[in-house]
Amino acid sequence: MGTTANILFIKDNFLYSANVGDSMTVIYKNGRAIKLNQQHRIESQMELERIKKSGANIVNNRVNGKINLTRAIGK
């Protein structure tokens, strides 16, 4: 259990984006949505390998059968 966060900061015409946990950050520009980061989902082979390497398993599409987020902050 935990939470996720997306942080956006604009300074001097630059947009800075940070994300913790499993959240998607999207901006809307010129009539279209633009992803600013990659979600960490169990459907991703790289994320699945990271989960298994940590000693956890995927059961019923949840990490260790309990949580559907693969990354979060807090407990």
C-alpha positions in Angstrom: 0.0 0.0 0.0 1.1 3.5 -0.5 0.6 6.5 -2.8 1.9 7.9 -6.0 2.7 11.5 -7.1 3.3 13.5 -10.2 5.0 16.9 -9.9 5.2 19.5 -12.6 7.3 22.7 -12.3 7.5 25.5 -14.8 10.4 27.9 -14.8 11.8 30.1 -17.5 9.6 28.5 -20.2 10.8 25.0 -19.3 8.5 22.3 -17.9 10.1 19.9 -15.4 8.3 16.7 -14.6 9.0 14.2 -11.8 7.0 11.1 -10.8 7.1 8.6 -8.0 5.2 5.4 -8.0 2.9 4.1 -10.7 1.2 7.2 -12.2 0.9 8.6 -15.7 1.7 12.2 -16.3 0.1 13.7 -19.4 0.0 17.2 -20.8 -2.4 18.5 -23.4 -0.8 20.5 -26.3 -2.1 21.5 -29.7 -5.1 19.3 -29.4 -3.4 16.1 -28.3 -2.4 14.4 -25.1 1.4 13.8 -24.7 2.7 11.2 -22.2 5.6 12.5 -20.1 6.5 9.3 -18.5 6.2 5.5 -18.7 3.8 3.7 -16.4 5.1 0.7 -14.4 2.6 -2.0 -15.1 2.8 -5.7 -14.8 2.1 -6.0 -18.5 5.6 -4.5 -19.1 8.1 -7.3 -19.4 10.8 -5.1 -17.8 8.6 -4.4 -14.8 7.6 -8.0 -14.5 11.2 -9.0 -14.4 12.0 -6.4 -11.8 9.1 -7.6 -9.6 10.3 -11.3 -9.8 13.9 -10.3 -9.2 12.8 -8.6 -5.9 11.3 -11.9 -4.7 7.7 -11.0 -5.3 5.2 -12.8 -7.5 2.1 -11.8 -9.6 -1.1 -13.5 -8.4 -4.4 -12.6 -9.9 -2.8 -9.5 -11.6 -1.6 -8.2 -8.3 1.8 -8.1 -6.6 1.8 -11.0 -4.2 -1.9 -11.2 -4.8 -2.5 -8.0 -2.7 -1.8 -4.8 -4.5 -2.3 -3.8 -8.1 0.4 -1.0 -8.0 3.9 -2.2 -8.8 5.5 0.9 -7.4 4.4 3.3 -4.6 5.8 5.4 -1.9 4.8 5.0 1.7 3.3 1.9 3.3 
